[in-house]
Amino acid sequence: MLRGEEERFLSYNGEILIFHLSKTKYVEEAADKTSNLCVRRMAFNRDTKLFVQKSSGVFNMRPSHLKVEIVCCSCTTDSRTGIILPCVLMKKKKRNSIVKYFLLLLHSSNQFEQSLHFKLDYEMKEDIRLFTGPSVMWRHASKLFYISSHTCTVLSAPVQLSSVVWTGEIEGEGTVVLGIRTACLAESEDEDEFSTSDRAIWGTEFFGYAVEKQKMLTDVCFMPHAYSRVVSSVHVCKNEMLKKQLRISLVATTQKNQLICFQDGVPKGVCELPYEKPCSVKTAVTSSNGLLFIVAFASGSICVVQRRDSLQVTSKWQKVKSVLVDDFIGSGSEQLLLLFKDDSNTDVLSMFKITDLGEVNYASGISYKHDVPTVEGLQENGLLTVQALETRLQAGCTSVRELQQHLGLKKRVILESCRALIDIVEERTHILPTAKKEGLVSLWDDVENPPHSLSKETSLASKVPEHFVEKLWQRVVGDSLIVGVRLTESFYLSLSDVSLSLVMDQDFSSSSPIIKCQNKIIKLNEAFSALSVSTCQIEPPPKKMKLDLHSKNDLKKEFPRRCPRVRLDGAKTVIAVTSLSPLLAFHHVCCIVLLHAKKQNRRNESLQESKKITVFCGKIVLSLEDISNEKYSVKMLRDNSCCTGSLEDILAVLAVSVRFSFQIVSSDCTLTPVNSWLLREMECTPFKECHDNIFCHKAGNVYGTVFNWTLKNPFEGVLTIFCRNLTALFQCLHSLTRFLPPRCDVKLLRSGSKSVLIEQLALALEKEILTSRNSFFSKESKAENSLTWGNEPGKKISDAPVASLLDSEEGVQQFRKKLQNEWEECVLSMNQTMNGALYQKIALKIAEAQLSSDMIVWRLS
């Protein structure tokens, strides 16, 4: 094989592709000859510091007497797959002035694929570009022509031009051609008088043409038209759409030997170039110097411009055959590859330089002493990495074992709590196991009569009024069982930390009798015109892991003072939600409903003392037959533009829903489309019992969603959505965005009103301060009764004036003894001790108060 012409170079995925034509040996008498397109893939070897051949490929052409040439090569996107592939444009000259062109794609297997072919009655020579498709574009006789693999037909743009300075992708427009043409001075109302004067003076102008959309870009300013007489090449660095306005950042080389940076059509910097006739500019993003501009000149020189405080030439080279930009060494950032001219050597890669103008610097013919690690060094680093991974794996196994132990401890605590709860229901005294029996270490001194014994809690049940439960009900929604207890207002106001427990009233030898459930408290105002759901929030990051065997740390804290904005309807409903499917395995289930709370006993206006109570509310029965007959199903029907449903049905729907509140603000238009969206698009109707809340009847995932729309003013409102899952929420929001005005802000709000949370925080902080103060003073009073101060009984130091005591030696000794006694009393007062039970009680009260205030602060943040 004989080499036919000069090679063409292309960088692709860190490799160098070298294309050249080779001709087979033939005898002179032969009329036909064969030309093949060959490609070699070269990769840089960091050990040998040389380029080595990885693979090669050949495209065989039919024997022909026609002359075959390589026109150009580039990397473009294959529109069929979206993959960037190398492509080569070839041509064959015929005797009758017909030139045949064909475009080849190179795949990773080194197989060539002919993408398109076409014939022209002339030879293309000016502004030949390859772009997405793949497509070919060129300029001929002041006209712009292009052809793609989709059209397979040569098309022409309706524009007369003198040159093409850039071709590339622009967001929202596709492939765009930036060219220069003779100025068109047609009058228009939207014409900028400054740009018109520029074009009138210089006689030329810039224009942008979108190839796929076949339209002129009239509202995009690339550069002032005054530069159209001198600009030789352009590179668009960044383009993005902001507020429906295309923002473009680019650099351009000029015939005045300058590099100019433009931002949205305004020049931002200029740099004098060291050589004449710049012909192209490209960019490279390096790890050490950031963005670099590489300018090539017609003489074969190269210079690099870097933007620091201003544009500055940082490096330059001469006699450069080609310059490529890619990640040749595999470092994750780009480098420059300079291929220098060497007439004495046939190897095209005999003289090269790889650099990023920083730490990376490789050149042919140089011996490297301080460079990347050798093979032995890499093996040593690999060994150290494996050892570090083994250490992390051992630490992970240790963490898993600790978690397993912790889970086992939690399981034992839960089982012991179940036994204690059963003893309470059956009015038996429960005896806690000792710490040694459980394999635990006691945190406090073991006492015979702990301050929070469960026997005391059961004794408080007799103080509960007889008629405190107005109604006990149950509903089934999807896979959830909802149990509700409606309490009288007088009884509820004396409680805090209210929750429900469901205990199976049957043999539980094979499973736990306690049913896992989520508690919610739902409040309704007097006229049923507003609804607020109070439920357990996601817990903030804990300060410490606390283990409490005697109390239930509920995340939701109710305060004795009611919010002035909420007026009750005479009752409060406490709801428990649990999974239904595990219960159906028993076919017929009877559950005991227990109410847990802290009963507040008011001692004065600002201090309350609470005692835990557990009371029996009743029993519920659930069977598979009742579920099949939809006995406890929620029934929401339309009746005269209202949604009929009992109060219990409404509460059940809200209990299984997740609440999200969104603040909607529109600066330009009113929010009247929201009502139209709710009533028409979402097919909502208001509840008969609560008109401010509306029920969605639209079929699909959004059915059963509850909305509450409150307008603060015509331009601002709060939309509260009660939905069963996030899928329904996203569907609602997606549908809503199509009805909202264009300039409208939607913001997710934290649960709970800010003013209500602030008032609750003030009450919580007051309670925390009172708890700490009263605990301290109660300790002081007990300590005063148990301590014996410095003086012996019956003895009293004289209260004589200090001056009279200092007159004599005996008085000085008496005064010294008095100071000594006072010092000893001070030391004793600062080193008081208490038993474990008292410390446990004080620490528990303070921790509960701090947890309540921490929760509210987290919800406000």
Number of C-alpha atoms within 10 A of each C-alpha: 10 10 14 16 13 11 15 18 22 19 21 19 12 17 20 22 22 17 23 20 22 17 15 13 10 11 9 8 6 8 10 14 18 18 25 20 21 19 24 20 20 20 19 19 13 16 12 10 16 18 19 14 15 11 13 16 16 17 17 12 12 10 12 13 16 16 13 21 18 19 15 16 20 18 20 19 18 20 14 9 7 11 10 16 17 21 26 21 22 18 22 18 17 14 9 7 11 14 18 18 21 16 25 20 22 18 13 8 9 17 14 21 13 15 18 21 18 14 15 12 11 12 16 16 10 14 15 17 20 25 20 19 18 25 22 20 22 19 21 17 9 13 15 22 16 20 21 21 19 12 11 14 14 14 13 16 16 13 14 15 22 16 21 23 21 19 23 16 15 18 13 10 15 14 18 24 23 19 23 23 19 17 19 12 12 7 8 7 5 7 12 9 9 11 15 17 14 18 21 16 12 15 17 21 24 25 25 20 21 21 18 10 11 13 14 17 15 10 10 15 19 20 24 18 25 19 17 23 16 14 23 23 23 24 20 21 16 12 15 14 12 8 7 7 10 16 18 20 20 19 23 26 28 22 15 14 19 20 26 19 24 20 18 17 17 13 15 14 16 17 18 15 22 14 19 16 17 28 18 19 22 20 19 21 18 22 17 12 15 14 17 21 21 22 24 25 20 12 15 17 21 24 20 22 22 18 17 10 7 12 18 17 19 12 12 16 13 14 14 19 17 18 23 20 21 21 22 26 19 13 11 11 16 22 28 25 22 22 20 21 18 15 8 7 10 8 9 17 18 17 16 21 17 22 17 22 17 11 11 16 13 20 17 14 12 8 10 12 6 6 12 11 13 11 10 9 11 12 12 13 13 12 12 12 12 12 12 11 12 12 12 12 12 11 11 12 12 12 12 12 11 12 12 12 12 11 12 12 14 13 12 12 16 15 14 16 16 16 17 18 20 16 17 19 15 9 12 14 14 16 12 14 9 12 12 9 7 11 9 10 9 10 9 12 12 13 10 7 8 14 13 16 14 23 15 14 17 20 13 15 14 11 10 13 9 7 9 17 19 14 13 18 15 20 22 22 17 13 12 17 22 27 25 25 25 21 21 18 16 12 16 21 18 16 21 20 17 21 21 24 23 22 22 19 16 11 9 11 7 6 7 15 19 21 16 14 18 18 23 23 22 18 21 22 17 13 12 19 13 16 16 16 19 18 19 14 11 10 10 11 7 9 8 6 6 9 10 10 12 14 11 12 15 14 17 20 22 17 16 15 10 14 13 8 9 15 15 15 14 14 22 22 22 23 26 24 25 19 17 16 12 11 18 14 11 12 11 13 16 17 19 18 23 20 17 19 21 18 23 17 13 13 9 8 6 10 14 15 12 14 15 21 22 24 19 14 19 15 16 17 12 20 15 15 11 13 14 10 9 13 12 18 18 18 12 19 15 16 10 9 12 19 23 20 16 15 14 18 21 20 23 25 23 22 28 24 18 17 22 16 19 17 16 19 22 18 13 11 15 16 22 14 14 20 13 13 17 20 16 12 15 20 16 26 25 21 25 20 17 19 17 16 24 24 29 21 20 15 10 8 15 20 17 22 25 25 23 19 18 14 14 9 10 12 16 17 19 19 18 20 23 24 25 22 15 10 11 19 20 13 12 18 12 11 14 16 13 11 16 21 18 12 10 18 14 16 12 13 15 14 18 15 12 13 12 14 17 14 15 22 19 13 18 23 16 15 21 20 15 17 21 16 12 13 18 12 11 11 17 14 10 11 15 12 8 10 12 12 15 15 13 8 8 5 7 8 10 10 7 10 8 11 10 10 18 14 10 11 10 11 16 16 13 16 18 12 13 15 12 13 15 14 13 12 17 13 11 15 15 8 8 13 11 10 11 14 18 16 15 16 14 17 13 15 14 17 15 17 20 17 19 23 21 18 19 21 15 12 18 16 6
